[in-house]
Amino acid sequence: MCGVLGFASRAGATFRPELGAALERQRHRGPDDSGVWRDDWVALGFNRLSIIDLSQAGHQPMQSPDGRYLIVFNGEIYNFPELRAQLEAQGETFAGHSDTEVLLRVYLREGFEGCLARLRGMFAFAVWDRQTRTLALARDRLGVKPLVYAETDAGFAFASEIATLFQVKPDLSRAPDYAALDHYLTFQYIPAPLSGFRAVRKLPPAHAMIVREGRVERVWRYWDIDFSRRSTLSFGEACVALREKFLEATRIRLVSDVPLGAFLSGGLDSSITVAAMARLASDPVKTYAIGFEDERFNELPFAREVARHLGTEHHEMTVRPAAVELLPQLVEHLGEPMADNSLMPTYYVSEFARKSVTVALTGDGGDEVFGGYRRFYHMRRAETLARWRLKPLWRGSRRLTLAVENLTHPRRAPRRFPASRADEMLAMGAAAGYQHLLAFYTDKEKRSLITPEFARAAGAPDTGGYLERALARAAGADALNRWLYVDQSTYLPEDILFKVDIASMANSLECRSPFLDHQLIEFACSLPGSYKLTGGGRHKHILKEAFKDWLPAGFMQRKKQGFSVPLANWVRNDFGPILRERLLAQKTLAPWFRQDAVERMVEEHLSGRASHSNRLWSLLVLSQWVERFKVPL
């Protein structure tokens, strides 16, 4: 796990980057070693967090034996031992035992696209061909590892983090991308290829690109789910196969030359991951959990129960977060606005684990692959009602239900249909309904918030189009698998995996998740949606059945809690003075948002008359980004 960066010059350009400041800026991603290689056309830089082959044989940038190719590689190739054995059978010899050297040799033998098809892992890498002056770059299938870039008149710059990109090319424009910020207001993240800056793009997951003499020549998707492949396994057979595939995905993620442990939140996915590790490891698994003093957000008792059952070497800590001091640091690492508040506990558990291990396994991906969110139930129900033309009947039954509730609870404020977003989305199309369910600011709320100037700069909103494009790629799947695919293509890489990469690498910790194994995901996507979400609404059904014997009795009946923070309290108390200073006194975001609407939200929340914690948090993060990166408004 490392940091990569570089610059490929255009013909006639005079700019030659000094990479020292960029390497220092990205040092948290690889504090163990660094390296630079340059010629008249390219400069490549690398920060190393040593995981496999701690010797100098793993040093990067790494050169091919004939000197023609150079590689910088961030990530892990989990099947590198098998690939190496195949190469040795073909006559290859190796200087060390790193996966980087194996990756480069596969590239030389198979070519770029052939190489990508052989890899099983998480990666972002660039290979420079000195002879043809081309740079080949790729990002792993699920988007675990990031890769950002910029095309300029002088050439092509790339890095693992946006702030580093500004060190590679200091005069890079910081003008905001208003269309990207419109996505942010809806989703709390900015989807690739967009970024918060017009000049910066992100290579999407499962994409590769060719850059020739400093110009982007081609970008393409090299992998996707094939929904024509449908499993014929019975539910019981699928449970057996899932256990085998998950154990194998875990086994290949336990290869490490440095200490290794696991996050254990006490939730289903991390508990299954630790249970698999316990079955494969000869020594007790080191597990790490954090909790909060607010019991509503404290899962330590559940993590403790699982640790005791599995016999792990358990470590736990109650966090008293210095959220106000941490936010600027995290925004610096993010490089763009991203308002998932679970970034903070992810940072703290990473910091805690890094005291004794360098690698931690996680349960990331379980919800998106196996149907852990309530929204999947709502979307399947909406499609079923539409297919059988039962939406009018459903609306009528909801009105009747609400009327009965109002009669039986006369002291409560009366509720009328539509009483929730799940009610409102029934009147919308598929993608629009899905967006409405998860939006932090709905389209209506955005229109009442943004200024006319912001609206003109952003243009026609594309948030619905973003979801529709993902939905269209899963046209051959059943209802549930289509919406799982949408989450796997949007929320998972752009929010969850981005968050985990930034929080863990800020602490020089590598995170790996068996649930993100692409072969496991291909298998899961071949299973009927009913295996994951039952007709009665049991989420992650096959996970709960396949692994119920691995965990404590009654564990599968626990209600999903989620890895979150007491945000409403934080925004009202810890961040209250900052909200008043930034959004009211300084009017930091006034050119973008109607000041009267912002002031109303702040005052209502701080006075306790209403809760706007998620919306205000997104504005607070945005204001911090504007300040830190000197974004022109």
C-alpha positions in Angstrom: 0.0 0.0 0.0 1.6 3.2 -1.1 1.3 6.5 -2.9 2.1 7.1 -6.6 2.5 10.3 -8.5 4.1 11.5 -11.8 4.1 13.8 -14.7 4.4 13.1 -18.5 5.5 16.1 -20.6 4.1 17.2 -23.9 6.4 17.8 -26.9 7.9 21.2 -26.7 6.8 21.8 -23.1 9.4 23.3 -20.8 7.8 22.4 -17.4 9.8 19.8 -15.4 8.3 19.0 -12.0 10.2 18.9 -8.8 8.7 16.0 -7.0 10.2 16.5 -3.6 7.3 18.5 -2.1 4.8 16.1 -3.7 6.5 13.1 -2.2 6.5 14.8 1.2 2.9 15.7 0.9 2.0 12.0 0.3 4.5 10.6 2.8 1.7 9.3 5.1 0.8 6.8 2.4 4.3 5.4 2.4 6.6 6.4 5.2 9.1 3.5 4.8 10.7 4.5 1.5 10.4 6.8 -1.4 11.9 7.0 -4.9 12.0 9.1 -8.1 12.8 8.2 -11.7 12.9 10.8 -14.5 14.0 11.3 -18.0 13.4 14.1 -20.6 9.7 13.0 -20.9 8.5 11.7 -17.6 9.0 12.0 -13.8 7.7 9.2 -11.6 7.5 9.3 -7.8 6.6 6.8 -5.2 6.0 6.6 -1.4 6.3 3.1 0.0 4.5 1.4 2.9 6.3 -1.9 3.0 4.0 -4.9 3.2 5.4 -7.6 0.9 9.2 -8.0 0.5 10.6 -5.4 2.9 14.0 -5.4 1.2 15.3 -3.0 -1.4 14.2 -5.4 -4.1 10.7 -4.0 -3.6 11.9 -0.4 -4.2 9.9 1.7 -6.7 9.8 3.1 -9.3 10.8 -0.3 -10.5 12.4 -0.9 -13.9 12.1 -3.9 -16.2 15.2 -6.0 -16.8 15.7 -4.5 -20.2 15.2 -1.0 -18.9 12.4 -0.1 -21.3 9.5 0.0 -18.7 9.1 1.7 -15.4 6.2 1.0 -12.9 4.8 2.8 -9.8 2.1 0.6 -8.1 -0.2 1.2 -5.2 -2.1 -1.8 -3.8 -1.9 -5.5 -3.4 -2.0 -8.3 -6.1 -3.5 -11.1 -4.0 -2.9 -13.8 -6.6 0.8 -12.8 -7.1 2.2 -16.2 -5.8 0.2 -18.1 -8.5 1.2 -15.6 -11.2 4.8 -15.8 -10.1 4.8 -19.6 -10.2 3.4 -19.5 -13.8 6.0 -17.0 -14.9 8.8 -19.1 -13.4 7.5 -22.1 -15.3 7.9 -20.0 -18.4 11.5 -19.2 -17.6 11.2 -15.9 -15.7 13.6 -15.2 -12.8 13.0 -12.6 -10.1 15.3 -10.3 -8.1 12.9 -10.3 -5.0 9.6 -11.6 -4.0 7.3 -8.5 -4.2 4.0 -8.4 -6.1 5.2 -5.3 -7.9 7.9 -7.3 -9.7 5.3 -9.9 -10.6 2.8 -7.3 -11.9 5.5 -5.7 -14.1 6.4 -9.1 -15.6 2.8 -10.0 -16.3 2.4 -6.7 -18.0 5.5 -7.4 -20.2 4.3 -10.9 -21.2 0.5 -10.3 -21.5 0.3 -6.6 -22.6 -1.8 -4.1 -20.8 -5.3 -5.5 -21.2 -4.1 -9.1 -20.8 -2.4 -8.1 -17.6 -5.5 -6.5 -16.2 -7.6 -9.6 -16.8 -5.1 -11.7 -14.8 -5.0 -9.5 -11.7 -6.9 -10.2 -8.5 -6.5 -7.4 -6.0 -6.7 -3.7 -5.3 -4.5 -1.4 -7.3 -3.7 1.9 -9.0 -0.6 1.8 -11.1 1.2 3.5 -14.0 3.7 1.9 -16.4 5.9 4.1 -18.5 7.2 2.8 -21.9 10.4 4.7 -22.7 10.4 3.6 -26.3 6.9 4.7 -27.3 6.6 7.5 -24.7 3.3 6.2 -23.4 1.9 5.9 -19.9 -0.5 3.1 -19.1 -2.6 3.7 -16.0 -5.3 1.5 -14.4 -7.5 1.3 -11.3 -8.9 -1.9 -9.7 -12.3 -3.3 -10.5 -14.1 -2.1 -7.4 -12.3 1.2 -6.9 -10.5 0.4 -3.6 -7.4 2.5 -4.5 -7.7 6.0 -5.9 -6.1 7.6 -8.9 -6.5 11.3 -9.8 -5.1 13.2 -12.8 -5.0 16.5 -14.7 -4.4 17.3 -18.3 -2.5 20.6 -18.8 -0.9 22.4 -21.6 2.5 21.2 -20.3 1.5 17.6 -19.9 -0.3 15.0 -17.8 -0.1 14.8 -14.0 -1.3 12.0 -11.7 -1.3 11.1 -8.0 -3.0 9.1 -5.3 -4.5 12.2 -3.7 -5.7 15.6 -5.0 -3.6 17.7 -2.7 -0.5 15.9 -4.0 -1.6 16.8 -7.6 -1.3 20.5 -6.7 2.2 19.8 -5.5 3.2 18.1 -8.8 1.7 21.0 -10.8 1.5 24.0 -8.5 -0.2 26.3 -11.0 -3.0 23.9 -11.6 -6.3 25.8 -11.6 -8.4 25.6 -8.4 -11.6 26.7 -10.1 -14.5 24.6 -8.7 -16.6 22.2 -10.8 -20.1 23.3 -10.1 -21.7 20.2 -11.7 -19.6 18.1 -9.3 -20.7 20.2 -6.3 -24.4 19.7 -7.4 -23.7 15.9 -7.1 -22.1 16.5 -3.7 -25.2 18.3 -2.3 -27.3 15.2 -3.3 -25.0 12.3 -2.5 -22.5 13.8 0.0 -19.7 12.6 -2.4 -18.5 13.5 -5.9 -18.6 10.6 -8.4 -15.8 9.9 -10.8 -14.6 11.1 -13.2 -15.6 14.4 -11.7 -13.8 16.1 -8.7 -14.4 19.2 -6.8 -12.0 21.0 -9.2 -12.7 21.4 -13.0 -9.0 20.7 -13.7 -8.9 17.5 -11.8 -10.4 14.2 -12.9 -10.6 10.8 -11.2 -10.1 7.6 -13.1 -13.3 5.6 -12.4 -13.1 2.0 -11.0 -12.5 -0.8 -13.5 -11.1 1.7 -15.9 -7.8 2.0 -17.7 -6.2 4.8 -19.8 -3.4 5.4 -22.2 -1.5 8.7 -22.2 0.8 9.3 -25.2 3.4 12.2 -25.0 1.4 13.9 -22.2 -2.0 13.7 -23.8 -4.9 11.3 -22.9 -5.4 9.0 -25.9 -7.9 6.5 -24.6 -10.0 5.7 -21.5 -12.0 2.5 -21.3 -13.8 0.2 -18.9 -12.0 -3.2 -18.7 -14.4 -5.1 -16.4 -18.0 -5.3 -15.5 -20.5 -7.8 -14.0 -22.0 -10.2 -16.6 -25.6 -10.6 -15.5 -26.2 -13.3 -18.1 -24.3 -15.7 -15.8 -26.9 -17.0 -13.4 -26.3 -19.6 -10.8 -28.4 -22.7 -10.7 -27.4 -23.5 -7.1 -30.1 -24.2 -4.5 -30.1 -21.9 -1.5 -28.3 -24.5 0.6 -25.7 -25.2 -2.1 -25.2 -21.4 -2.5 -24.6 -21.1 1.3 -21.9 -23.8 1.1 -20.3 -22.2 -2.0 -20.3 -18.8 -0.3 -18.5 -20.0 2.7 -15.8 -21.6 0.6 -15.4 -18.5 -1.6 -15.3 -16.2 1.4 -12.7 -18.3 3.1 -10.6 -18.3 0.0 -10.9 -14.6 -0.5 -9.9 -14.1 3.2 -6.9 -16.6 2.9 -5.3 -14.7 0.0 -5.6 -11.4 2.0 -3.6 -12.8 4.9 -0.3 -12.8 3.1 1.9 -10.1 4.7 5.4 -9.6 5.9 4.3 -7.2 8.6 1.8 -7.5 11.5 -1.8 -8.0 10.5 -5.2 -7.6 12.4 -8.8 -6.7 11.8 -11.4 -4.0 12.5 -14.2 -5.5 14.6 -17.2 -3.2 15.0 -19.6 -5.9 16.3 -21.6 -5.8 13.1 -22.3 -8.7 10.8 -19.7 -8.1 8.1 -16.7 -7.4 10.2 -17.7 -10.3 12.5 -17.8 -12.7 9.6 -14.4 -11.4 8.4 -12.8 -12.0 11.8 -14.5 -15.5 12.0 -13.0 -16.5 8.7 -9.6 -15.2 9.8 -9.8 -17.2 13.0 -10.4 -20.3 11.0 -7.4 -19.7 8.9 -4.8 -18.3 11.3 -2.7 -20.3 13.6 -2.5 -17.5 16.3 -5.3 -15.5 17.8 -6.5 -12.7 15.5 -5.7 -9.2 16.7 -9.0 -7.2 16.6 -9.6 -3.5 17.1 -12.8 -1.7 18.1 -13.7 1.8 19.2 -16.8 3.2 20.9 -18.3 6.4 22.0 -19.5 7.6 25.4 -23.0 8.1 23.8 -24.4 4.6 24.2 -26.6 5.1 21.1 -23.4 4.9 19.0 -21.4 2.5 21.1 -21.0 -1.0 19.7 -18.2 -2.1 22.0 -20.3 -4.6 23.9 -21.2 -6.4 20.7 -17.6 -6.4 19.4 -16.5 -7.8 22.8 -19.0 -10.6 22.6 -17.8 -11.6 19.1 -14.1 -11.3 20.2 -14.7 -13.6 23.2 -16.6 -16.1 21.1 -13.8 -16.3 18.5 -10.9 -16.1 21.0 -9.3 -13.0 19.4 -6.6 -10.8 21.0 -9.0 -7.9 21.4 -8.2 -4.3 21.8 -10.8 -1.6 22.4 -10.9 2.1 23.1 -13.6 4.6 24.0 -13.1 7.7 21.7 -13.4 11.2 23.0 -13.0 12.8 19.6 -11.4 16.1 18.9 -13.6 16.5 15.9 -13.1 20.2 15.5 -9.3 19.8 15.3 -9.5 16.7 13.1 -11.8 18.0 10.3 -9.3 20.3 8.6 -6.7 17.5 8.5 -9.2 15.1 7.0 -10.4 17.6 4.4 -6.8 18.1 3.4 -6.4 14.4 2.8 -9.8 14.1 0.9 -8.9 17.0 -1.5 -12.5 17.6 -2.2 -15.8 17.8 -0.2 -17.0 14.4 1.1 -19.5 14.5 4.0 -19.8 10.9 5.2 -19.4 11.5 9.0 -18.3 7.9 9.5 -14.9 9.1 8.1 -14.1 10.2 11.6 -14.6 6.9 13.5 -12.8 5.2 10.6 -9.9 7.5 11.1 -9.8 6.8 14.9 -10.0 3.0 14.6 -7.2 3.2 11.9 -5.1 5.3 14.3 -5.8 2.8 17.1 -5.0 -0.3 15.1 -1.8 1.2 13.6 -0.2 1.3 17.0 0.4 -2.5 16.7 -0.3 -3.6 13.1 0.3 -2.4 9.5 -2.5 -4.3 7.8 -6.2 -4.6 8.9 -8.9 -6.6 7.3 -12.4 -5.0 7.2 -16.0 -6.0 6.4 -16.4 -3.3 3.7 -18.7 -4.2 0.9 -21.0 -6.6 2.7 -24.0 -4.3 2.7 -23.7 -3.3 -1.0 -23.1 -6.9 -2.2 -25.6 -8.7 -0.1 -28.4 -6.1 0.4 -27.8 -4.6 3.9 -29.7 -1.3 3.4 -33.4 -0.6 3.8 -33.4 1.3 0.5 -33.1 -2.0 -1.4 -36.4 -3.2 0.1 -38.1 0.0 -0.9 -36.8 -0.2 -4.5 -37.9 -3.8 -4.9 -41.3 -3.0 -3.4 -41.7 0.0 -5.8 -40.9 -2.2 -8.8 -43.3 -4.9 -7.7 -46.1 -2.5 -7.2 -45.5 -0.9 -10.6 -45.3 -4.2 -12.3 -48.7 -5.4 -10.9 -50.2 -1.8 -11.2 -50.8 -1.8 -7.5 -49.4 1.7 -6.7 -52.9 3.3 -6.4 -54.0 0.6 -4.0 -50.8 1.0 -1.9 -51.3 4.7 -1.7 -54.8 4.2 -0.5 -53.7 1.7 2.2 -51.0 4.1 3.4 -53.6 6.9 3.7 -55.8 4.6 5.7 -52.9 3.5 7.9 -51.9 7.0 8.7 -55.5 8.0 9.5 -55.7 5.1 12.0 -52.4 6.2 13.5 -53.6 9.8 13.9 -56.8 8.5 15.7 -54.9 6.3 18.1 -52.2 8.9 18.9 -54.3 12.1 19.3 -51.5 14.0 21.1 -49.0 13.5 18.3 -48.9 15.9 15.4 -51.0 14.4 12.6 -49.3 12.8 9.7 -50.6 12.9 6.2 -49.7 11.0 3.0 -47.0 11.1 1.7 -45.5 10.9 5.2 -42.0 9.8 4.3 -39.5 9.7 1.4 -40.5 6.1 0.8 -44.0 7.3 0.2 -42.9 10.2 -2.0 -40.7 8.0 -4.2 -43.6 5.9 -5.3 -44.7 8.7 -7.6 -41.3 8.9 -9.3 -39.4 6.9 -11.9 -36.9 4.3 -10.8 -33.6 6.3 -10.7 -35.4 9.4 -9.4 -37.1 7.4 -6.7 -33.8 5.9 -5.6 -32.1 9.3 -5.6 -34.9 10.7 -3.5 -34.5 8.0 -0.9 -30.8 8.7 -0.3 -30.5 12.4 -1.1 -29.1 14.6 1.6 -30.6 17.6 -0.2 -33.6 16.6 -2.4 -33.9 18.4 -5.8 -36.6 20.6 -4.3 -34.4 21.5 -1.3 -31.4 22.2 -3.6 -33.5 24.6 -5.7 -34.5 26.6 -2.6 -30.8 26.7 -1.4 -28.6 27.5 -4.3 -28.2 30.9 -5.8 -29.1 31.6 -9.4 -25.4 32.0 -10.1 -24.6 28.6 -8.8 -27.5 27.1 -10.8 -26.3 28.6 -14.0 -22.7 27.5 -13.4 -23.8 23.9 -12.6 -26.1 23.6 -15.6 -28.8 21.0 -15.8 -28.5 18.5 -12.9 -27.1 15.1 -13.9 -27.6 13.3 -10.6 -30.5 11.2 -12.0 -28.5 10.5 -15.2 -25.6 9.3 -13.1 -27.8 6.7 -11.4 -29.6 5.8 -14.7 -26.4 5.0 -16.4 -25.4 2.5 -13.7 -28.9 1.0 -13.7 -28.8 0.6 -17.5 -25.6 -1.6 -17.2 -27.5 -4.0 -15.0 -30.6 -4.3 -17.3 -30.3 -8.1 -17.4 -30.5 -8.6 -13.6 -33.6 -9.1 -11.4 -34.9 -6.1 -9.4 -32.8 -6.5 -6.3 -29.5 -7.3 -8.1 -30.0 -4.2 -10.3 -30.1 -1.9 -7.3 -27.3 -3.8 -5.6 -25.3 -3.1 -8.7 -26.1 0.6 -8.6 -24.8 0.8 -5.1 -21.7 -1.2 -6.0 -21.0 1.2 -8.9 -21.7 4.4 -7.1 -22.0 4.6 -3.3 -19.5 1.8 -2.6 -16.4 3.2 -4.5 -17.2 6.9 -4.3 -18.1 7.1 -0.6 -17.3 3.9 1.4 -14.0 3.0 -0.2 -12.8 6.5 -0.7 -13.5 7.2 3.0 -11.6 4.0 4.1 -8.6 4.7 1.9 -8.2 8.3 3.1 -8.8 7.5 6.8 -6.5 4.4 6.9 -3.7 5.8 4.7 -3.7 9.0 6.7 -2.4 6.7 9.5 -0.2 4.6 7.2 -2.4 1.6 7.6 -3.4 -0.8 4.8 -7.0 -2.1 4.7 -8.2 -5.2 2.9 -11.7 -6.6 2.6 -12.7 -10.1 1.5 -16.1 -8.8 0.5 -14.4 -6.7 -2.2 -12.9 -9.8 -4.0 -14.2 -9.4 -7.6 -14.6 -13.2 -8.0 -16.7 -13.3 -4.8 -18.8 -10.4 -6.1 -19.3 -12.1 -9.5 -20.6 -15.1 -7.7 -22.9 -13.1 -5.5 -24.3 -11.2 -8.5 -25.1 -14.6 -10.1 -27.4 -15.5 -7.3 -31.2 -14.6 -7.2 -32.0 -11.5 -5.4 -34.3 -13.5 -3.1 -31.3 -15.2 -1.6 -30.1 -11.8 -0.3 -33.4 -10.1 0.6 -36.4 -12.3 1.4 -39.9 -11.5 0.5 -40.5 -10.8 4.2 -37.7 -8.2 4.2 -34.8 -10.1 5.8 -31.7 -8.3 4.6 -28.4 -10.2 3.9 -30.4 -13.5 4.2 -27.7 -15.7 2.7 -24.9 -14.2 4.8 -26.9 -14.8 8.0 -27.7 -18.4 7.1 -24.3 -19.3 5.6 -22.3 -18.0 8.6 -24.7 -18.4 11.6 -22.7 -21.3 13.0 -19.6 -19.2 13.1 -20.9 -16.5 15.5 -22.6 -16.4 18.9 -26.1 -17.7 19.4 -28.7 -15.0 18.7 -26.1 -12.8 16.9 -28.0 -12.8 13.6 -31.1 -11.3 15.2 -29.3 -8.1 16.1 -30.7 -4.9 14.6 -28.3 -3.2 12.1 -26.6 -0.2 13.8 -24.0 1.2 11.4 -20.7 2.8 12.0 -21.6 6.4 12.8 -21.1 9.3 15.2 -23.3 11.5 17.4 -23.5 14.0 14.6 -26.5 16.1 15.8 -24.7 16.7 19.1 -21.4 17.5 17.4 -22.9 20.0 15.0 -24.9 21.7 17.8 -22.2 21.8 20.4 -18.6 21.1 19.2 -19.1 22.8 15.8 -21.7 25.4 16.8 -19.3 28.3 17.1 -17.7 27.4 13.8 -21.0 27.2 12.0 -21.9 30.7 13.3 -18.4 32.0 12.3 -18.1 30.4 8.9 -21.7 30.3 7.6 -23.2 33.4 9.4 -20.5 35.9 10.2 -18.1 35.3 7.4 -20.8 34.1 4.9 -18.2 31.8 3.4 -20.6 30.1 1.0 -22.9 33.1 0.3 -22.0 33.3 -3.5 -23.3 29.7 -3.8 -26.1 29.5 -1.4 -29.0 31.8 -0.4 -27.9 33.3 2.9 -31.4 33.5 4.4 -31.8 29.7 3.9 -28.4 28.9 5.4 -29.1 31.2 8.4 -32.5 29.6 9.0 -31.0 26.1 9.1 -28.2 27.1 11.4 -30.5 28.9 13.9 -33.1 26.2 13.9 -30.5 23.5 14.5 -28.6 25.3 17.2 -31.7 26.3 19.0 -33.0 22.8 19.0 -36.2 23.7 17.0 -35.3 21.3 14.2 -32.5 18.9 13.3 -30.4 19.7 10.2 -27.3 17.9 11.2 -26.5 16.1 8.0 -27.2 19.1 5.8 -25.2 21.5 7.9 -22.4 19.0 8.2 -22.2 18.9 4.4 -22.0 22.7 4.3 -19.4 22.8 7.0 -17.2 20.3 5.1 -17.7 22.4 2.0 -16.7 25.6 3.7 -13.6 23.9 5.1 -12.6 22.7 1.7 -13.1 26.2 0.2 -10.9 27.6 2.9 -8.1 25.0 2.9 -7.7 24.8 -0.9 -8.4 28.5 -1.6 -11.2 27.7 -3.9 -12.4 30.8 -5.8 -16.1 31.4 -5.3 
